[in-house]
């Protein structure tokens, strides 16, 4: 064949298409296929999708044999379409914050596929039809994203897309009848004490529920759903006092502290503030859990409003703008700390700054030093015989004197919170007085030993381990081991050396509580399932799993006696757990 035979009827060599086709096939395998088979390899998908886009650009510019006006024009059209779509056409939930970056992660592979498909289909076209079809393919691949909105991302950073015009769960709630209390004026005063679950993760903020024994054969006797009802968005858990539960939620442009009857889910009272926090990854609503103490409800909202309410009727006793009091700017994911009541003080974490208020009046008592961005809550502990508040912030861990905010000791952990955001998970205390902390998933877990001698604190790093790398999922300690989430998979590590004992069970970015009397983990999976897993270092063993609630569930579950309370950004529900010793055989 002569050289001229390779020249097409249009007088030029045909397009070299095979590199583009090969690149886009590999791009989609990396972006779409690998994370399905290997969920923990999400970064492979992200990098594969973006690098595949770079590969398509290089192919088109240097290997495609297209005419130079087409090469440069096609590249310019792709860049303009992506930027214009992101800045002008997208729904706010897709265009802003972390989703603004994720738009490119999603859009680049789709645009690459559309462009290569156009190149293959239009190889025989000339003139304006060729340019017009190129522009149409690029426009559809980019502008099509304007048709969707997102409710945020999962713990694995998968976006929850919906049609732009579809109603959100919050829209449906506000349009329905569940927006106002059912007319119950107040809680009977005698029902208020004692607070059986006074706030975030229980009385000791450790997620451990002693004195509860349940049946574990859920095929024979599964948990019984007592009630379910819609709830406004937010990532608050529950505080429980007598027959009532308290939580926070968003209702339109108002941030709401709510009281419900635990037996029925019927609303009792609501307190509203004209405030709304929203960000694109997790959506709208307050993040912190209310705290019950002395017949009062204390709650910190997503924009920094701290309220003290009468638990009986929700009447406002006092309110402070904790953000203004401390000079703290609203962090990316909102103020997320749950108040800690210490004697006559209410201590709150206003991002990386601790602040204390008189519980009776709300008068400021002290403001601590700023430790950098943080989404953790104050954590009361007695270490070295000294009562103190532990606070994890972006720069490390500190112990603070509750009376005046004096920093007793600090443990810096440089680089552990590298990247956006700040620490989220709570410190955990070992039976022998050590502290386990995590500042980020990348940094893993660290065990610290503390001692006090002659008025001086000594903080010793016992080990640092990547055997357990929690992101925003708190862990529990039991019988010399820690159980929690390593990414999206449950794991167990040894306390003596930080080595991993096992890893197994995919529950997404879930939460859990420990039933120590039976060596059981009650797991609330990210998509709402309920599971029982052995708290046993010898290996992973799931005893039972049943459906719970629908949708992304990051909120911590609550267990009070045999009552299980769960919620997410759309609904909440109560389950009666089957008691041990019933008619069935109970392997627990």
C-alpha positions in Angstrom: 0.0 0.0 0.0 1.4 3.4 -0.9 1.7 6.2 1.6 -1.0 8.1 -0.2 -3.5 5.3 0.6 -3.5 6.3 4.2 -4.9 9.8 3.2 -8.6 10.1 3.5 -11.0 11.6 1.0 -10.7 14.9 2.9 -7.0 15.1 2.1 -5.7 14.3 5.6 -4.8 11.2 7.6 -7.7 9.7 9.5 -8.0 10.3 13.3 -6.0 8.1 15.5 -8.8 7.0 17.8 -7.5 3.9 19.5 -5.4 5.7 22.2 -8.4 7.8 23.2 -10.7 4.7 23.4 -8.1 2.8 25.4 -7.6 5.7 27.8 -11.3 6.2 28.5 -11.8 2.5 29.0 -9.0 2.4 31.6 -10.3 5.7 33.1 -13.7 4.2 33.7 -12.3 1.0 35.1 -10.3 3.0 37.6 -13.0 5.6 38.4 -16.1 3.4 38.4 -15.0 -0.3 38.6 -12.2 -0.4 41.1 -14.2 1.3 44.0 -17.1 -1.2 43.5 -14.8 -4.2 43.9 -12.5 -2.5 46.4 -14.4 0.1 48.4 -11.4 1.2 50.3 -9.6 2.1 47.1 -11.6 5.2 46.6 -8.5 7.3 46.0 -7.7 5.1 43.0 -11.1 6.0 41.5 -10.6 9.7 42.1 -7.1 9.8 40.7 -8.0 7.4 37.9 -10.9 9.6 36.8 -8.9 12.9 36.9 -5.7 11.4 35.4 -7.7 9.8 32.7 -9.0 13.3 31.8 -5.4 14.5 31.6 -4.7 11.5 29.3 -7.6 12.4 27.0 -6.3 16.0 26.7 -2.8 14.7 25.8 -4.1 12.3 23.3 -6.3 14.9 21.7 -3.5 17.5 21.5 -0.6 15.3 20.4 -1.8 11.9 19.1 -5.2 12.3 17.6 -4.1 13.8 14.2 -7.0 16.2 14.4 -6.5 19.6 12.8 -5.0 22.1 15.2 -8.0 24.4 15.2 -10.1 21.3 16.3 -7.5 20.3 18.9 -7.3 23.7 20.5 -10.9 24.5 20.0 -12.0 21.2 21.6 -9.8 21.8 24.6 -11.1 25.3 25.0 -14.7 24.2 24.8 -14.2 21.6 27.5 -12.5 24.0 29.9 -15.1 26.7 29.4 -18.0 24.2 29.7 -16.7 22.8 33.0 -16.0 26.1 34.6 -19.2 27.7 33.3 -21.3 24.8 34.5 -19.7 24.8 38.0 -20.0 28.5 38.5 -23.3 29.3 36.9 -25.5 26.3 36.2 -25.1 23.9 39.1 -27.4 23.6 42.0 -25.8 25.1 45.1 -25.4 21.7 46.8 -23.3 20.5 43.9 -21.4 23.7 43.1 -20.1 24.8 46.5 -17.7 23.6 49.3 -16.3 20.1 49.0 -18.9 19.2 46.4 -17.4 21.9 44.1 -14.3 19.7 43.9 -16.3 16.5 43.6 -18.1 18.0 40.6 -14.9 17.7 38.7 -14.3 14.2 40.0 -17.7 13.2 38.6 -17.7 15.4 35.5 -14.3 14.7 34.0 -14.8 11.0 33.3 -18.3 11.7 31.8 -16.9 14.4 29.7 -14.0 12.2 28.6 -16.4 9.5 27.6 -18.7 11.9 25.7 -15.7 13.5 23.9 -14.2 10.2 22.7 -17.6 8.9 21.7 -18.1 12.1 19.6 -14.7 11.6 18.0 -15.5 8.1 17.0 -19.0 8.9 15.8 -18.1 12.1 13.9 -14.9 10.9 12.2 -16.4 11.2 8.7 -18.0 14.7 9.4 -16.5 17.9 8.1 -17.1 21.6 8.6 -19.8 23.1 10.8 -21.6 19.7 11.5 -18.4 18.5 13.0 -18.0 21.6 15.2 -21.7 21.6 16.1 -21.7 18.0 17.2 -18.5 18.5 19.2 -20.0 21.5 21.1 -23.3 19.5 21.7 -21.4 16.5 23.1 -19.4 18.7 25.5 -22.4 20.8 26.5 -24.6 17.8 27.3 -21.8 16.1 29.3 -21.3 19.2 31.4 -24.6 21.0 31.6 -26.4 17.7 32.3 -25.1 18.0 35.9 -27.3 21.1 36.3 -30.3 18.7 36.4 -29.2 17.2 39.8 -28.7 18.3 43.4 -27.1 16.3 46.1 -27.9 15.6 49.7 -24.2 15.4 50.5 -21.8 12.5 50.5 -21.5 9.2 52.3 -18.6 8.3 54.5 -17.0 6.8 51.4 -17.5 10.2 49.6 -20.1 8.9 47.2 -22.6 11.7 46.4 -26.3 11.2 47.1 -27.7 12.6 43.8 -31.4 13.4 43.2 -33.2 15.4 40.6 -32.8 19.1 41.1 -36.6 19.7 41.2 -37.4 16.8 43.6 -38.5 17.7 47.1 -36.0 17.0 49.9 -37.0 15.2 53.1 -37.0 18.6 54.9 -39.3 20.0 52.2 -41.7 17.1 52.8 -41.5 17.5 56.5 -42.3 21.2 56.4 -45.2 20.6 54.0 -46.7 17.9 56.3 -48.3 17.8 59.7 -45.2 16.8 61.7 -43.9 20.4 62.0 -45.5 21.3 65.3 -46.0 19.7 68.7 -49.2 17.7 69.2 -50.4 20.0 71.9 -48.8 18.4 75.0 -48.0 21.5 77.1 -45.1 20.2 79.1 -43.3 17.3 80.7 -44.4 16.3 84.2 -41.7 17.5 86.6 -41.6 14.0 88.3 -40.5 12.5 84.9 -37.4 14.5 84.6 -35.0 12.8 87.0 -32.7 11.0 86.8 -31.4 11.5 83.3 -30.9 8.0 82.1 -28.9 9.0 79.1 -27.8 12.6 79.8 -26.2 13.4 76.5 -23.6 12.5 73.8 -22.6 8.8 74.0 -24.1 8.4 77.5 -23.1 9.5 81.0 -19.4 8.9 80.5 -19.3 9.8 76.8 -17.9 6.3 76.1 -20.7 4.5 74.3 -20.8 1.8 76.9 -24.2 0.5 78.1 -23.8 -1.7 81.3 -26.6 -3.7 82.8 -28.4 -4.5 79.5 -28.8 -8.1 78.3 -30.7 -8.8 75.1 -31.6 -11.9 73.0 -29.2 -12.3 70.0 -31.2 -14.6 67.8 -32.9 -11.9 65.8 -34.2 -14.4 63.3 -36.5 -15.8 66.0 -37.2 -12.5 67.9 -36.0 -9.4 66.1 -36.2 -5.9 67.5 -39.7 -4.5 67.4 -40.2 -1.1 65.8 -42.3 0.9 68.3 -42.6 4.0 66.2 -41.0 6.1 63.5 -41.5 9.7 62.4 -39.9 12.3 60.2 -37.4 14.6 61.7 -35.6 17.7 60.4 -32.0 17.3 59.2 -29.1 17.4 61.6 -26.5 15.0 63.0 -27.5 15.3 66.6 -28.1 12.2 68.7 -30.4 12.0 71.7 -30.5 12.8 75.4 -33.1 10.8 77.4 -34.7 11.8 80.6 -37.5 9.7 82.1 -40.0 9.1 79.3 -38.7 11.8 77.0 -36.0 12.3 74.5 -34.3 15.5 73.3 -32.5 16.2 70.0 -31.7 19.0 67.6 -32.9 19.4 64.0 -33.3 22.0 61.2 -36.7 23.2 60.2 -36.3 25.6 57.3 -34.6 28.8 58.4 -35.0 27.8 62.1 -32.7 25.6 64.2 -34.8 23.6 66.6 -34.3 21.9 69.9 -37.0 19.3 70.3 -38.6 17.2 73.0 -40.5 14.0 72.1 -42.3 11.3 74.1 -40.0 8.3 74.0 -43.0 5.8 74.1 -44.8 7.2 71.0 -42.5 9.7 69.3 -45.1 12.4 69.6 -43.6 15.9 69.8 -43.9 17.6 73.2 -42.2 21.0 72.7 -39.8 22.8 70.4 -37.5 25.8 70.9 -36.6 27.7 67.8 -33.7 30.0 66.8 -33.5 32.0 63.6 -30.4 30.2 62.4 -29.5 27.7 59.7 -26.2 25.9 59.1 -25.6 24.2 55.8 -22.6 22.8 54.0 -22.5 20.7 50.9 -21.0 17.4 52.2 -23.4 16.7 55.1 -26.2 19.1 54.4 -28.2 21.2 56.8 -28.8 21.2 60.5 -27.1 21.3 63.9 -24.4 18.7 64.7 -24.2 18.6 68.5 -26.3 16.6 70.9 -28.3 18.3 73.8 -27.1 17.7 77.4 -29.5 17.2 80.3 -28.6 18.3 83.8 -30.6 19.5 86.7 -33.9 19.6 84.8 -32.4 21.7 82.0 -31.4 21.2 78.4 -28.2 22.7 77.1 -27.5 22.7 73.4 -25.0 24.2 71.0 -26.2 24.9 67.5 -24.4 24.7 64.2 -23.8 28.5 64.1 -22.6 28.7 67.7 -25.8 29.6 69.6 -25.8 28.1 73.1 -29.2 27.7 74.7 -30.3 26.7 78.2 -33.9 25.5 78.3 -36.3 24.2 80.9 -36.6 20.5 80.2 -40.3 20.6 81.1 -41.6 23.0 78.5 -38.7 24.2 76.5 -38.9 27.7 77.9 -35.7 29.7 77.4 -33.6 30.3 80.5 -30.7 31.9 78.9 -28.9 32.1 75.5 -25.4 33.0 74.4 -23.6 33.5 71.1 -20.6 31.3 71.9 -19.0 32.1 68.6 -19.0 35.8 69.3 -17.9 35.2 72.9 -14.8 33.3 71.8 -14.2 35.1 68.5 -14.4 31.8 66.7 -15.3 31.6 63.1 -17.8 28.9 62.0 -15.7 25.9 61.0 -16.3 24.2 57.7 -18.6 21.5 59.1 -20.2 23.8 61.7 -19.9 23.9 65.5 -20.3 20.3 66.5 -19.5 20.0 70.2 -22.0 18.7 72.7 -22.0 20.7 76.0 -20.4 19.1 79.1 -21.9 20.1 82.5 -19.2 20.2 85.2 -20.6 21.1 88.6 -22.0 24.6 88.2 -20.5 25.2 84.7 -21.5 24.4 81.2 -18.3 23.8 79.1 -18.6 23.9 75.3 -16.1 23.3 72.5 -16.5 26.2 70.1 -14.4 24.6 67.4 -10.9 24.6 68.8 -11.7 26.8 71.8 -13.2 25.7 75.1 -15.5 28.1 76.9 -17.3 27.8 80.2 -20.5 29.5 81.3 -22.4 29.6 84.6 -25.0 26.9 84.3 -27.6 28.9 86.2 -27.3 32.3 84.4 -25.2 31.8 81.3 -22.6 34.3 82.4 -19.2 33.6 80.9 -16.7 32.1 83.3 -13.6 31.6 81.1 -12.5 31.2 77.5 -9.5 28.9 76.8 -6.8 29.1 74.2 -7.5 28.3 70.5 -6.1 25.0 69.5 -7.2 25.1 65.8 -10.2 23.6 64.1 -12.1 20.9 66.0 -15.4 19.0 65.9 -15.0 17.1 69.1 -16.8 17.6 72.4 -15.4 18.4 75.9 -14.7 15.2 77.7 -14.6 15.1 81.5 -12.0 12.7 83.0 -10.0 12.2 86.2 -6.3 11.6 85.4 -3.6 11.5 88.0 -6.3 12.1 90.6 -7.1 15.4 89.0 -10.6 16.3 87.6 -10.1 17.9 84.2 -11.6 18.4 80.7 -10.0 16.7 77.8 -10.2 18.5 74.4 -8.9 17.2 71.1 -8.1 20.0 68.6 -6.2 20.2 65.4 -2.9 20.5 67.1 -3.3 17.7 69.6 -4.8 17.0 73.0 -5.0 19.1 76.1 -6.1 18.7 79.7 -7.9 21.8 81.1 -8.9 22.7 84.7 -12.7 23.0 84.7 -12.7 25.8 87.3 -10.7 28.4 85.4 -9.7 27.0 82.0 -6.0 26.6 82.9 -4.2 24.3 80.6 -2.8 21.5 82.8 -0.8 19.7 80.1 -0.7 19.3 76.3 0.3 16.7 73.9 1.0 18.1 70.4 0.7 15.7 67.4 2.2 17.6 64.5 0.9 16.6 61.1 -1.8 14.2 62.3 -4.5 16.5 61.2 -2.9 17.4 57.8 -5.4 18.4 55.2 -8.8 20.0 55.4 -11.0 19.7 58.5 -10.1 18.8 62.0 -10.4 16.0 64.6 -13.9 14.6 65.1 -13.8 11.5 67.4 -13.8 11.6 71.2 -10.8 10.6 73.4 -11.2 7.2 75.0 -10.0 6.2 78.5 -8.5 2.9 79.4 -9.3 1.3 82.8 -5.7 2.0 83.9 -6.0 5.7 83.2 -4.4 6.0 79.7 -5.9 8.1 76.9 -6.5 7.0 73.3 -6.8 9.8 70.7 -7.2 10.2 66.9 -6.8 13.5 65.1 -7.6 12.1 61.6 -8.0 8.9 59.7 -4.5 9.4 58.2 -2.9 9.6 61.6 -4.5 6.5 63.0 -4.7 6.0 66.8 -2.3 7.0 69.6 -2.2 5.8 73.2 -0.9 8.2 75.8 0.1 7.5 79.4 -0.1 10.4 81.9 1.3 10.8 85.4 1.6 13.7 87.9 4.6 14.0 90.2 5.6 17.0 92.2 3.1 19.2 90.4 4.5 18.4 87.0 2.7 16.3 84.3 4.5 13.7 82.2 2.8 12.6 79.0 4.3 9.5 77.4 3.4 8.2 73.9 3.0 4.5 74.4 2.3 3.6 70.8 0.8 5.0 67.5 -1.0 2.5 65.3 -2.7 2.5 61.9 -4.6 -0.6 62.8 -7.6 1.6 63.6 -8.1 4.7 61.6 -11.5 6.3 62.5 -12.7 9.3 60.5 -15.8 10.5 62.5 -16.8 7.2 64.0 -16.2 6.8 67.8 -14.8 3.6 69.3 -15.3 1.6 72.5 -12.9 -0.1 74.9 -13.6 -3.6 76.2 -11.4 -6.2 77.9 -8.1 -4.9 76.7 -9.2 -4.1 73.2 -10.6 -1.2 71.3 -13.4 -1.8 68.7 -14.3 0.8 66.1 -14.2 1.6 62.4 -11.1 1.5 60.3 -12.5 3.4 57.4 -15.7 1.7 56.5 -14.9 -1.7 58.0 -15.1 -2.7 61.7 -11.9 -3.5 63.4 -10.4 -4.6 66.7 -7.0 -3.5 68.0 -5.1 -4.6 71.1 -4.6 -1.9 73.8 -1.2 -3.2 74.9 0.6 -2.6 71.5 -2.0 -1.1 69.1 -1.7 -4.2 66.8 -4.8 -5.1 64.9 -6.6 -8.3 66.1 -9.0 -8.4 63.2 -10.9 -6.5 60.6 -14.2 -7.4 59.0 -17.8 -6.5 58.3 -18.7 -3.7 56.0 -21.1 -1.2 57.7 -20.2 2.0 55.9 -19.4 4.9 58.1 -21.5 3.6 60.9 -21.6 4.1 64.7 -21.8 1.6 67.6 -22.4 1.1 71.3 -21.0 -1.7 73.6 -23.2 -4.0 75.7 -20.3 -5.2 78.0 -22.4 -7.7 80.0 -22.7 -9.8 76.8 -19.5 -8.8 75.0 -21.7 -7.4 72.2 -21.3 -4.5 69.8 -24.6 -3.0 68.6 -23.8 -1.5 65.3 -25.9 1.1 63.4 -24.7 0.9 59.8 -24.4 4.0 57.7 -27.4 3.0 55.6 -29.5 2.3 58.7 -29.2 -1.4 59.3 -28.9 -2.8 62.9 -26.4 -5.5 63.6 -25.0 -7.4 66.5 -21.3 -8.2 66.4 -19.2 -10.1 69.0 -16.8 -7.9 71.0 -14.3 -10.8 70.8 -10.6 -10.3 69.9 -10.4 -13.8 68.4 -12.2 -12.8 65.2 -15.0 -11.0 63.6 -18.4 -12.6 64.1 -21.8 -11.0 63.2 -24.6 -12.6 65.1 -27.6 -10.7 63.6 -28.5 -8.0 61.1 -31.9 -6.5 60.4 -33.2 -3.4 58.6 -33.4 -0.2 60.8 -34.1 3.1 59.2 -33.6 4.3 55.6 -30.9 6.7 54.4 -27.5 7.9 55.4 -27.2 7.5 59.2 -24.2 9.1 60.9 -26.0 9.9 64.2 -25.0 7.9 67.3 -27.5 5.3 68.5 -28.8 5.3 72.1 -29.7 2.3 74.3 -31.7 2.8 77.4 -32.7 -0.5 79.1 -34.2 -2.4 76.2 -35.2 0.8 74.2 -33.0 1.5 71.1 -33.3 5.0 69.6 -31.9 5.8 66.2 -32.2 8.8 63.8 -30.6 10.4 60.8 -31.2 13.5 58.7 -34.7 12.3 57.6 -36.3 10.2 60.3 -36.1 8.8 63.7 -37.3 5.5 65.2 -37.6 3.5 68.4 -37.1 -0.2 68.7 -37.8 -2.6 71.6 -34.8 -4.9 71.8 -35.7 -8.5 72.6 -34.7 -9.4 76.2 -32.4 -12.2 77.1 -33.9 -15.2 78.8 -37.1 -15.2 76.8 -38.7 -18.2 75.1 -35.8 -18.5 72.6 -32.4 -19.9 73.1 -30.0 -17.0 73.7 -26.4 -17.6 72.6 -25.4 -14.3 74.3 
